[in-house]
Amino acid sequence: MSMITNRPRRSGEHRTSAASRERILDAAFEVICDEGYSGATMAKVAKKAELPVGSVYWHFENKDLLLAALIETSFERWHSQVASTHQPLPGETFEQHIGRIFDPVDAGRQFDAADFWRLGVILSVEKSVREQVARERFLKIRQLQRAEFASWWRKILPAELLEQDPDLPERLSGFTLALQDGNAIAGASGEAIKAFRPMLASSLVHLVAQAKAQLGAARAAEPARKGRKPALAKA
């Protein structure tokens, strides 16, 4: 589902700088979805936006700055739609939270690889691309998203589990984005996993269950260690 809706052109919109910039970004998103990263040129964006090429260059000096603005704006729009509804609810367990935010039934809430994320992943893995500003912008956004996941899960994971394994939220968030990146790359070749969200949710729940089991085993072993007599030194 596209985050940026395809709307009819309003009368006089091309005369308004902010509206023209928004229309260019909308057009760039559509062109990239249709033509891919390499096929998205400033001329094609201008044609899709029904604006002169000079207008596109007036707002964005080059393709790099256009893609950087597209990634940042798309993320802000997407994040504003989901951030408030995806934060942990009072009394919600980790398992309940994961099931809710990765709910496969609610296709309107895209927490998996959206098109702008796919573009960012392509830019981030190819260090030789010219669009270095866009690449750095995406990597910064990725760091922010990873930190947000970790902060959410640190609030709802059991305290005793965090005491035993304080780095668990960071590892879970890193795992989540690693799988999301992989699905984004698969999507670029038309092989994105349709059941990605429930599979990701199951994996996260399993990892936490495994951590809980390890904590339980460690606790069960403590009395045995404390009650064990030290071995006598050999003469």
ZAMARGU-4260 file (C-alpha; in steps of 0.2 Angstrom, whole numbers, plus 5000, padded with zeros to 4 digits):
<rodrens>
0) 5000/5000/5000 | 5007/5017/4995 | 5010/5029/5009 | 5009/5044/4997 | 4992/5045/4988
5) 4989/5048/4970 | 4978/5064/4970 | 4972/5075/4956 | 4981/5091/4952 | 4973/5106/4961
10) 4970/5122/4951 | 4985/5134/4952 | 4996/5121/4962 | 5011/5123/4951 | 5012/5142/4956
15) 5014/5137/4975 | 5032/5132/4980 | 5027/5121/4994 | 5013/5112/4984 | 5025/5110/4969
20) 5038/5102/4981 | 5025/5090/4988 | 5019/5086/4971 | 5037/5082/4965 | 5040/5070/4980
25) 5024/5061/4976 | 5029/5059/4958 | 5046/5053/4963 | 5039/5040/4974 | 5027/5034/4960
30) 5042/5034/4947 | 5053/5024/4958 | 5039/5011/4961 | 5036/5010/4943 | 5054/5012/4936
35) 5065/5007/4950 | 5079/5016/4958 | 5090/5016/4942 | 5076/5021/4931 | 5070/5036/4941
40) 5077/5051/4932 | 5073/5070/4935 | 5065/5071/4918 | 5053/5056/4922 | 5049/5064/4939
45) 5045/5081/4930 | 5034/5072/4918 | 5024/5063/4931 | 5022/5079/4941 | 5017/5088/4926
50) 5030/5101/4929 | 5044/5108/4919 | 5061/5100/4923 | 5068/5116/4928 | 5055/5117/4942
55) 5061/5100/4949 | 5079/5106/4948 | 5074/5122/4957 | 5068/5112/4972 | 5081/5099/4971
60) 5098/5102/4964 | 5101/5084/4959 | 5094/5066/4961 | 5103/5063/4977 | 5095/5078/4986
65) 5078/5073/4979 | 5080/5055/4985 | 5086/5061/5002 | 5070/5072/5004 | 5059/5058/4997
70) 5066/5045/5010 | 5065/5058/5024 | 5047/5064/5020 | 5041/5047/5017 | 5047/5040/5033
75) 5040/5055/5043 | 5023/5052/5035 | 5023/5034/5038 | 5030/5036/5056 | 5016/5048/5060
80) 5003/5036/5054 | 5009/5021/5065 | 5020/5028/5079 | 5006/5032/5091 | 4996/5017/5088
85) 5011/5005/5089 | 5018/5010/5106 | 5016/4997/5120 | 4999/4999/5129 | 4998/4999/5148
90) 4999/4981/5154 | 5003/4974/5137 | 5015/4960/5137 | 5029/4958/5124 | 5020/4944/5115
95) 5004/4954/5114 | 5013/4969/5108 | 5022/4959/5094 | 5005/4951/5089 | 4997/4968/5088
100) 5010/4978/5078 | 5013/4964/5066 | 4995/4959/5064 | 4994/4951/5047 | 4975/4955/5046
105) 4978/4974/5047 | 4986/4977/5030 | 4984/4995/5032 | 4998/4996/5045 | 5014/4993/5036
110) 5028/4989/5048 | 5037/4978/5035 | 5047/4984/5021 | 5038/4998/5012 | 5044/5005/4996
115) 5054/5019/5003 | 5063/5007/5015 | 5067/4996/5000 | 5075/5011/4991 | 5085/5015/5007
120) 5092/4998/5008 | 5097/4997/4990 | 5107/5014/4993 | 5114/5008/5009 | 5122/4992/5003
125) 5129/5000/4987 | 5142/5012/4994 | 5148/5017/4976 | 5131/5025/4972 | 5132/5044/4968
130) 5117/5047/4980 | 5127/5048/4996 | 5117/5061/5005 | 5101/5050/5002 | 5111/5034/5008
135) 5117/5043/5024 | 5099/5050/5027 | 5092/5032/5027 | 5105/5025/5038 | 5101/5038/5051
140) 5083/5034/5050 | 5087/5016/5052 | 5096/5020/5068 | 5082/5030/5074 | 5069/5015/5070
145) 5081/5003/5079 | 5082/5013/5094 | 5063/5016/5095 | 5060/4997/5094 | 5072/4994/5108
150) 5065/5007/5119 | 5047/5000/5117 | 5053/4982/5121 | 5063/4988/5136 | 5047/4994/5143
155) 5037/4978/5142 | 5050/4964/5143 | 5050/4956/5161 | 5062/4965/5173 | 5071/4949/5178
160) 5074/4945/5160 | 5082/4962/5157 | 5092/4960/5173 | 5099/4944/5166 | 5101/4950/5148
165) 5101/4969/5147 | 5106/4969/5129 | 5091/4959/5124 | 5080/4973/5117 | 5094/4980/5106
170) 5097/4962/5099 | 5078/4960/5096 | 5077/4977/5087 | 5093/4973/5077 | 5086/4956/5072
175) 5069/4964/5067 | 5077/4977/5055 | 5089/4964/5048 | 5075/4953/5042 | 5065/4969/5036
180) 5080/4974/5026 | 5081/4956/5018 | 5063/4956/5014 | 5065/4973/5006 | 5079/4966/4995
185) 5069/4951/4990 | 5055/4963/4986 | 5066/4972/4974 | 5067/4956/4964 | 5049/4952/4966
190) 5052/4938/4979 | 5045/4947/4995 | 5038/4935/5007 | 5019/4937/5009 | 5018/4930/5026
195) 5033/4940/5032 | 5025/4949/5046 | 5018/4934/5055 | 5034/4925/5052 | 5044/4939/5060
200) 5032/4940/5075 | 5034/4921/5078 | 5053/4923/5077 | 5053/4937/5090 | 5041/4928/5102
205) 5052/4912/5100 | 5068/4922/5104 | 5060/4929/5120 | 5054/4912/5125 | 5071/4905/5123
210) 5078/4919/5134 | 5065/4915/5147 | 5070/4897/5147 | 5088/4901/5149 | 5084/4912/5164
215) 5074/4898/5171 | 5088/4886/5169 | 5100/4897/5177 | 5089/4900/5192 | 5086/4881/5194
220) 5105/4878/5194 | 5109/4891/5207 | 5103/4881/5223 | 5114/4866/5216 | 5129/4877/5214
225) 5127/4885/5232 | 5124/4868/5240 | 5139/4860/5232 | 5154/4857/5243 | 5171/4863/5237
230) 5182/4849/5232 | 5196/4844/5244 | 5213/4848/5238 | 5224/4833/5234 | 5238/4830/5245
</rodrens>
